[in-house]
Amino acid sequence: MEKQQTKLPTGQEIKWKEKEFPSIYANIMGIGMSPFDIAMMFGEIVDTTFTEITAIPKAKIILSPEQASNLMKLLQFALSNYVKNNGQLRSNVEINPDFLATSQVEAQTTKIGK
């Protein structure tokens, strides 16, 4: 069954073939950056110790900066509606922006330079 979405600013309609969507469970995620794109990695935790988490990678989604910006807007809209309909979120995780701004960019830049 196809689910029809609203029209894009271009007037085009997007029809999602829901039967063909894979469903992936993820309970851990990460972000990677390069000068050209932003990647989101999703995985499933299979083992933990006090010093390490072992996860199975499940999916990596690579977006242009413009599409990453669109995703942020869509997520904010969806979360606002979720909170309005269901109440506040259970927890709020603190993000260390220094880690994202330095180590992830450096790691991606090193890979590109090789």
SULJOKA-V896666 format. One record per helix or strand. SS is the DSSP state (A for helix, B for strand). FROM is the first residue (numbers start at 1). TO is the last residue. If there is no record, write none. Layout:
ss=SS from=FROM to=TO
ss=SS from=FROM to=TO
This chain:
ss=B from=2 to=7
ss=B from=13 to=17
ss=A from=18 to=20
ss=B from=28 to=33
ss=B from=38 to=48
ss=B from=53 to=63
ss=A from=65 to=86
ss=A from=97 to=113
